[in-house]
């Protein structure tokens, strides 16, 4: 990582629609409200591309579940500060 004579690729975590994992893992009222609004937003976007409302709501719930699982496996912002820490849980 500190050898400027080499070009070395890197990878980082990603794949979340909300800004970071805390939006998915916190259980306070505000976080629950944000997740609900985000899930509604996903359903609206799916409806705009042609899904009927019940299907869009079900798919939004599935997407939210998937993103939550990704968030639970992600490093926290504090853990990500260490550049030598591997991106695994």
MIBA-805911 format. One record per residue (C-alpha): x, y, z. Coordinates in steps of 0.02 Angstrom, whole numbers. Layout:
MIBA-805911
+--------+--------+--------+
|   east |  north |     up |
+--------+--------+--------+
|      X |      Y |      Z |
...
+--------+--------+--------+
END
This chain:
MIBA-805911
+--------+--------+--------+
|   east |  north |     up |
+--------+--------+--------+
|      0 |      0 |      0 |
|    146 |    117 |     29 |
|    246 |     71 |   -126 |
|    224 |    214 |   -250 |
|    321 |    118 |   -384 |
|    177 |     -7 |   -403 |
|     -3 |      9 |   -456 |
|   -107 |    -96 |   -339 |
|   -295 |   -114 |   -351 |
|   -404 |    -98 |   -199 |
|   -579 |   -144 |   -147 |
|   -696 |    -69 |    -19 |
|   -866 |   -112 |     48 |
|  -1021 |    -42 |    -32 |
|  -1194 |    -91 |    -89 |
|  -1301 |      5 |     33 |
|  -1434 |    128 |    -19 |
|  -1430 |    223 |    145 |
|  -1269 |    316 |    191 |
|  -1193 |    187 |    310 |
|  -1227 |     32 |    414 |
|  -1291 |    128 |    565 |
|  -1448 |    175 |    470 |
|  -1490 |    -10 |    461 |
|  -1433 |    -67 |    633 |
|  -1490 |     68 |    753 |
|  -1658 |     34 |    836 |
|  -1708 |    208 |    894 |
|  -1871 |    288 |    833 |
|  -1785 |    406 |    709 |
|  -1688 |    263 |    628 |
|  -1845 |    157 |    615 |
|  -1935 |    305 |    533 |
|  -1793 |    330 |    408 |
|  -1793 |    145 |    361 |
|  -1981 |    150 |    337 |
|  -1969 |    302 |    225 |
|  -1828 |    222 |    127 |
|  -1928 |     63 |    101 |
|  -2076 |    168 |     42 |
|  -1959 |    258 |    -79 |
|  -1897 |     92 |   -149 |
|  -2078 |     36 |   -175 |
|  -2119 |    200 |   -265 |
|  -1970 |    180 |   -381 |
|  -2021 |      2 |   -421 |
|  -2198 |     61 |   -456 |
|  -2130 |    193 |   -575 |
|  -2046 |     57 |   -678 |
|  -2208 |    -39 |   -693 |
|  -2236 |   -150 |   -542 |
|  -2409 |   -146 |   -464 |
|  -2418 |    -80 |   -285 |
|  -2426 |   -248 |   -192 |
|  -2282 |   -321 |   -293 |
|  -2178 |   -162 |   -271 |
|  -2206 |   -164 |    -83 |
|  -2155 |   -348 |    -71 |
|  -2000 |   -319 |   -176 |
|  -1954 |   -165 |    -74 |
|  -1965 |   -270 |     84 |
|  -1850 |   -400 |      5 |
|  -1726 |   -267 |    -50 |
|  -1727 |   -189 |    123 |
|  -1693 |   -359 |    200 |
|  -1547 |   -389 |     83 |
|  -1472 |   -218 |    116 |
|  -1492 |   -246 |    304 |
|  -1396 |   -410 |    292 |
|  -1259 |   -320 |    193 |
|  -1254 |   -183 |    325 |
|  -1239 |   -308 |    467 |
|  -1088 |   -385 |    379 |
|  -1008 |   -214 |    346 |
|   -877 |   -129 |    453 |
|   -928 |     20 |    558 |
|   -860 |    192 |    512 |
|   -737 |    179 |    658 |
|   -676 |      7 |    601 |
|   -652 |     73 |    424 |
|   -528 |    206 |    485 |
|   -390 |     76 |    498 |
|   -321 |     59 |    320 |
|   -236 |   -107 |    360 |
|   -393 |   -190 |    429 |
|   -463 |   -321 |    311 |
|   -640 |   -293 |    246 |
|   -712 |   -447 |    327 |
|   -818 |   -481 |    480 |
+--------+--------+--------+
END
